[in-house]
Amino acid sequence: MTRILSPHCRVTRLSGGALIADWRRTRFLGMPTADVHKFADGTSEERAELVTGLVRAGCATARRKAYADAEIGLWLRTVHLLIRTLGFGRVLRLLPLAAPGYARADTPSPQNVARLKRAVQAHGRRSWFVNDDCKAEAVTAFVLLRRCGFTATLHVGVREHPFALHAWTSAAGLCIPAADPRGHAFTPVLSIGCGSE
């Protein structure tokens, strides 16, 4: 629950449920035990109903549905720079901070994921700095989808002959970048998704 709340809100567990303190407006909202159980163990539709109520109350902010092309290019260059300076492994460890898993009932439409894929790959090919780097493209797509509240999975795969590594993000049945570039199949050895942070 704390992941979807605004930074100025705090949750306190009580015997009869939870208390949400909104320190910006100095007000408090109570949540009964049944709603807390719904939020923790309920279906995505039940969680979405509770999140909608929190958004209406001003305790949570509605997530964005799409990023502008300029923002996608900026994210891609930033991620590529982080991978070059920190290393790919350290960037993967930072993913829960940059791409938290928000509760949302709807799934990304294939059209939105295809638009994101075109934008990420176009920026990757146009930029001499990024130069079509699969790791930067996959991490950028993963972060942007998760920050919008959508389910996405980041895969790192390996091919034995000739040896190569490849990274891609899957969402709504599409992969960013392609999971099998140039027809070569990669076996996933690491997958990062909603339940694996």
C-alpha angles and dihedrals in degrees: 000000000000090000094066097042124098115258092253093058124087130192122218119190115229132183090253097043130291139315120219113204115203102199095182093064097022096237136126133218124198123215118196122228092254091059092046089053090047090052093048101038107012131105122276089256091056091047091048090054091053092045090051089054091050091049090051090049090052095243095112131035123231111249121241118254100206142016125222118247092248091055091049090053091049092049091048094052092045093050091047091051091049091050091050094048103034102025130246095272094055092047089053089053090054094053096095088060096048098035111034118181108249122193111248130156100210124072125223112271116241088239092058092047091047090051090050090047092052092047095047094047093044091053090044093054096042096049116082086198097057096031099189095307109179093203094055092044094049095046092045092051091046093050095046094048093047093046087056088054097253128135113252135160126212114211130193113195139184135212120200105202107068094008114242141148125220136181129204140161122227125205134150091003094303131106126218107230105009114281092224109036114197090000095295114135119222123201111224111239097170130030124182117194143136098305101035107067 
